[in-house]
Amino acid sequence: MKTIKIDPHKSSLGMDANVAALMIFIAMAVVSWIPYLGWIAWGVPLVFFFTEKDSKFVKLVAVQAFLIGVIRAAFAILFQILVWILTPRDIYSTIRYLTGRGWGVWSFVSALSVIVAIAISIALIYLAYSAWMYKQVEIPFIGSITPKATDFFNNIIKNQAANAAAPVNQQSEAEVEAETAEDNGQEDQ
């Protein structure tokens, strides 16, 4: 993993950039452990990304946390589907499970789900600590995607700003069509 030391600076959120980055990871970690709400924990970093105006460090950390949240949600949903599939549905399946056939796979998938969730949480703790120390960590696989995703989200912000600055036509299409029809009707007379 590649680590880059960042100079201490202020965030546009009114706090030091390392505090903002730490809050991203803490908020995401807390939300990710709430059942079913954890599936959308990836949304927490996006709030920080779109509210931050100046700090590239905070934005990069937010995108990195977003990508980790998406991966965590994908694993959580996959494991939940597997557990639902393996859960007995009728009396014969239940008897088969009670006699010892089937519980091994169900238990393995459940345990694997918890292990993956704990591993992701440990990664979040490490990243939070690194962000607190003003260190930008490039995680394998996610590190190469993070700058591209940051540019993508920045383009969304620029496009919305450009659309907001564009003059708004006060006439609706229906009004323009009605005026055109009136003009055409007057020319015929």
C-alpha positions as a Markdown table, in Angstrom:
| # | Residue | x | y | z |
|---|---|---|---|---|
| 1 | Met | 0.0 | 0.0 | 0.0 |
| 2 | Lys | 1.3 | 3.4 | -0.9 |
| 3 | Thr | 1.0 | 6.2 | 1.7 |
| 4 | Ile | 1.3 | 9.9 | 1.0 |
| 5 | Lys | 1.8 | 12.5 | 3.8 |
| 6 | Ile | -0.5 | 15.4 | 3.4 |
| 7 | Asp | 0.1 | 18.9 | 4.9 |
| 8 | Pro | -2.3 | 19.8 | 7.7 |
| 9 | His | -5.0 | 22.2 | 6.5 |
| 10 | Lys | -8.5 | 23.3 | 7.1 |
| 11 | Ser | -11.6 | 21.8 | 5.5 |
| 12 | Ser | -14.4 | 24.0 | 4.1 |
| 13 | Leu | -16.6 | 22.2 | 6.6 |
| 14 | Gly | -15.2 | 24.4 | 9.4 |
| 15 | Met | -12.8 | 21.9 | 10.9 |
| 16 | Asp | -9.4 | 20.5 | 10.3 |
| 17 | Ala | -9.2 | 18.2 | 7.3 |
| 18 | Asn | -8.1 | 15.2 | 9.4 |
| 19 | Val | -11.1 | 15.6 | 11.7 |
| 20 | Ala | -13.5 | 15.7 | 8.7 |
| 21 | Ala | -11.8 | 12.6 | 7.3 |
| 22 | Leu | -12.0 | 10.8 | 10.6 |
| 23 | Met | -15.7 | 11.7 | 10.9 |
| 24 | Ile | -16.3 | 10.1 | 7.5 |
| 25 | Phe | -15.0 | 6.8 | 8.6 |
| 26 | Ile | -16.6 | 6.9 | 12.0 |
| 27 | Ala | -20.0 | 7.7 | 10.6 |
| 28 | Met | -19.7 | 5.1 | 8.0 |
| 29 | Ala | -18.6 | 2.4 | 10.4 |
| 30 | Val | -21.4 | 3.1 | 12.8 |
| 31 | Val | -24.1 | 3.1 | 10.0 |
| 32 | Ser | -22.6 | -0.1 | 8.4 |
| 33 | Trp | -23.2 | -2.2 | 11.6 |
| 34 | Ile | -26.9 | -1.3 | 11.7 |
| 35 | Pro | -28.8 | -4.2 | 10.2 |
| 36 | Tyr | -30.2 | -3.5 | 6.7 |
| 37 | Leu | -29.3 | 0.2 | 7.0 |
| 38 | Gly | -25.7 | -0.9 | 6.6 |
| 39 | Trp | -26.4 | -1.8 | 3.0 |
| 40 | Ile | -26.6 | 2.0 | 2.2 |
| 41 | Ala | -23.7 | 3.1 | 4.5 |
| 42 | Trp | -21.9 | 4.0 | 1.3 |
| 43 | Gly | -24.1 | 7.1 | 1.2 |
| 44 | Val | -22.5 | 8.7 | 4.3 |
| 45 | Pro | -19.2 | 9.5 | 2.5 |
| 46 | Leu | -21.1 | 11.1 | -0.4 |
| 47 | Val | -22.7 | 13.6 | 1.9 |
| 48 | Phe | -19.2 | 14.7 | 3.0 |
| 49 | Phe | -17.9 | 14.7 | -0.6 |
| 50 | Phe | -20.7 | 17.0 | -1.9 |
| 51 | Thr | -20.5 | 19.4 | 1.1 |
| 52 | Glu | -16.7 | 19.7 | 1.0 |
| 53 | Lys | -15.5 | 22.5 | -1.3 |
| 54 | Asp | -11.8 | 23.0 | -0.8 |
| 55 | Ser | -9.9 | 20.0 | 0.6 |
| 56 | Lys | -8.9 | 17.4 | -2.0 |
| 57 | Phe | -7.7 | 15.2 | 0.8 |
| 58 | Val | -11.2 | 15.1 | 2.4 |
| 59 | Lys | -12.8 | 14.5 | -1.0 |
| 60 | Leu | -10.4 | 11.6 | -1.8 |
| 61 | Val | -11.0 | 10.0 | 1.6 |
| 62 | Ala | -14.8 | 10.3 | 1.0 |
| 63 | Val | -14.5 | 8.6 | -2.3 |
| 64 | Gln | -12.3 | 5.9 | -0.9 |
| 65 | Ala | -14.8 | 5.3 | 1.9 |
| 66 | Phe | -17.7 | 5.3 | -0.6 |
| 67 | Leu | -16.0 | 2.6 | -2.7 |
| 68 | Ile | -15.3 | 0.5 | 0.5 |
| 69 | Gly | -18.9 | 1.0 | 1.5 |
| 70 | Val | -20.1 | -0.3 | -1.9 |
| 71 | Ile | -17.9 | -3.4 | -1.7 |
| 72 | Arg | -19.2 | -4.0 | 1.9 |
| 73 | Ala | -22.8 | -3.6 | 0.8 |
| 74 | Ala | -22.3 | -6.0 | -2.1 |
| 75 | Phe | -20.8 | -8.7 | 0.3 |
| 76 | Ala | -23.6 | -8.1 | 2.8 |
| 77 | Ile | -26.3 | -8.5 | 0.3 |
| 78 | Leu | -24.6 | -11.6 | -1.3 |
| 79 | Phe | -24.2 | -13.3 | 2.1 |
| 80 | Gln | -27.8 | -12.3 | 3.1 |
| 81 | Ile | -29.1 | -13.9 | -0.1 |
| 82 | Leu | -27.1 | -17.1 | 0.6 |
| 83 | Val | -28.4 | -17.3 | 4.1 |
| 84 | Trp | -32.0 | -16.8 | 2.9 |
| 85 | Ile | -31.5 | -19.6 | 0.3 |
| 86 | Leu | -30.0 | -22.0 | 2.9 |
| 87 | Thr | -32.7 | -21.3 | 5.5 |
| 88 | Pro | -35.3 | -24.2 | 5.6 |
| 89 | Arg | -38.7 | -23.5 | 4.1 |
| 90 | Asp | -40.8 | -26.6 | 4.7 |
| 91 | Ile | -41.1 | -29.4 | 7.3 |
| 92 | Tyr | -38.9 | -31.8 | 5.4 |
| 93 | Ser | -36.1 | -29.3 | 5.1 |
| 94 | Thr | -36.4 | -28.5 | 8.7 |
| 95 | Ile | -36.2 | -32.1 | 9.7 |
| 96 | Arg | -33.1 | -32.5 | 7.5 |
| 97 | Tyr | -31.5 | -29.5 | 9.2 |
| 98 | Leu | -32.4 | -30.8 | 12.6 |
| 99 | Thr | -30.8 | -34.2 | 11.9 |
| 100 | Gly | -27.5 | -32.4 | 11.1 |
| 101 | Arg | -27.7 | -32.1 | 7.3 |
| 102 | Gly | -27.4 | -28.6 | 6.0 |
| 103 | Trp | -26.4 | -26.6 | 9.1 |
| 104 | Gly | -22.7 | -26.8 | 8.2 |
| 105 | Val | -23.1 | -24.7 | 5.0 |
| 106 | Trp | -25.5 | -22.3 | 6.7 |
| 107 | Ser | -23.1 | -21.8 | 9.6 |
| 108 | Phe | -20.1 | -21.4 | 7.3 |
| 109 | Val | -21.8 | -18.7 | 5.2 |
| 110 | Ser | -23.0 | -16.9 | 8.4 |
| 111 | Ala | -19.5 | -17.0 | 9.9 |
| 112 | Leu | -17.9 | -15.9 | 6.7 |
| 113 | Ser | -20.2 | -13.0 | 6.5 |
| 114 | Val | -19.2 | -11.8 | 10.0 |
| 115 | Ile | -15.5 | -12.3 | 9.2 |
| 116 | Val | -15.7 | -10.2 | 6.1 |
| 117 | Ala | -17.6 | -7.5 | 8.0 |
| 118 | Ile | -15.0 | -7.5 | 10.7 |
| 119 | Ala | -12.1 | -7.4 | 8.2 |
| 120 | Ile | -13.7 | -4.4 | 6.4 |
| 121 | Ser | -14.2 | -2.7 | 9.8 |
| 122 | Ile | -10.5 | -3.2 | 10.7 |
| 123 | Ala | -9.6 | -1.7 | 7.3 |
| 124 | Leu | -11.8 | 1.3 | 8.1 |
| 125 | Ile | -10.1 | 1.7 | 11.5 |
| 126 | Tyr | -6.7 | 1.7 | 9.8 |
| 127 | Leu | -7.8 | 4.2 | 7.2 |
| 128 | Ala | -9.4 | 6.4 | 9.9 |
| 129 | Tyr | -6.1 | 6.4 | 11.9 |
| 130 | Ser | -4.1 | 7.1 | 8.7 |
| 131 | Ala | -6.4 | 10.0 | 7.8 |
| 132 | Trp | -6.2 | 11.4 | 11.4 |
| 133 | Met | -2.4 | 11.4 | 10.9 |
| 134 | Tyr | -2.8 | 13.3 | 7.5 |
| 135 | Lys | -1.8 | 10.2 | 5.6 |
| 136 | Gln | -3.5 | 9.3 | 2.3 |
| 137 | Val | -3.4 | 5.5 | 1.9 |
| 138 | Glu | -3.8 | 4.0 | -1.5 |
| 139 | Ile | -5.5 | 0.6 | -1.1 |
| 140 | Pro | -4.9 | -2.1 | -3.7 |
| 141 | Phe | -7.7 | -2.3 | -6.3 |
| 142 | Ile | -9.5 | 0.7 | -4.8 |
| 143 | Gly | -6.5 | 3.0 | -5.1 |
| 144 | Ser | -6.6 | 3.0 | -8.9 |
| 145 | Ile | -10.3 | 3.7 | -9.0 |
| 146 | Thr | -10.4 | 6.4 | -6.4 |
| 147 | Pro | -9.0 | 9.3 | -8.6 |
| 148 | Lys | -11.3 | 8.4 | -11.5 |
| 149 | Ala | -14.3 | 8.3 | -9.2 |
| 150 | Thr | -13.3 | 11.6 | -7.6 |
| 151 | Asp | -13.1 | 13.2 | -11.1 |
| 152 | Phe | -16.5 | 11.7 | -11.9 |
| 153 | Phe | -18.2 | 13.2 | -8.8 |
| 154 | Asn | -16.4 | 16.5 | -9.3 |
| 155 | Asn | -17.9 | 16.6 | -12.9 |
| 156 | Ile | -21.3 | 16.1 | -11.4 |
| 157 | Ile | -20.8 | 19.1 | -9.2 |
| 158 | Lys | -19.5 | 21.2 | -12.1 |
| 159 | Asn | -22.4 | 20.2 | -14.3 |
| 160 | Gln | -25.0 | 21.1 | -11.6 |
| 161 | Ala | -23.3 | 24.4 | -11.1 |
| 162 | Ala | -23.3 | 25.1 | -14.8 |
| 163 | Asn | -27.0 | 24.2 | -15.1 |
| 164 | Ala | -27.8 | 26.4 | -12.1 |
| 165 | Ala | -26.0 | 29.3 | -13.7 |
| 166 | Ala | -27.7 | 28.9 | -17.1 |
| 167 | Pro | -30.5 | 31.3 | -17.8 |
| 168 | Val | -33.9 | 29.7 | -17.3 |
| 169 | Asn | -36.5 | 30.1 | -20.1 |
| 170 | Gln | -39.6 | 31.4 | -18.4 |
| 171 | Gln | -41.9 | 30.1 | -21.1 |
| 172 | Ser | -43.0 | 26.6 | -21.2 |
| 173 | Glu | -43.1 | 24.6 | -24.4 |
| 174 | Ala | -46.9 | 24.6 | -24.4 |
| 175 | Glu | -46.9 | 28.5 | -24.3 |
| 176 | Val | -44.4 | 28.6 | -27.2 |
| 177 | Glu | -46.5 | 26.2 | -29.2 |
| 178 | Ala | -49.7 | 28.3 | -28.4 |
| 179 | Glu | -48.0 | 31.5 | -29.6 |
| 180 | Thr | -46.8 | 29.8 | -32.7 |
| 181 | Ala | -50.3 | 28.5 | -33.4 |
| 182 | Glu | -51.7 | 32.0 | -32.9 |
| 183 | Asp | -49.1 | 33.5 | -35.2 |
| 184 | Asn | -49.9 | 30.9 | -37.9 |
| 185 | Gly | -53.6 | 31.6 | -37.5 |
| 186 | Gln | -53.2 | 35.3 | -37.9 |
| 187 | Glu | -51.1 | 34.9 | -41.1 |
| 188 | Asp | -53.9 | 32.8 | -42.7 |
| 189 | Gln | -56.4 | 35.7 | -42.4 |
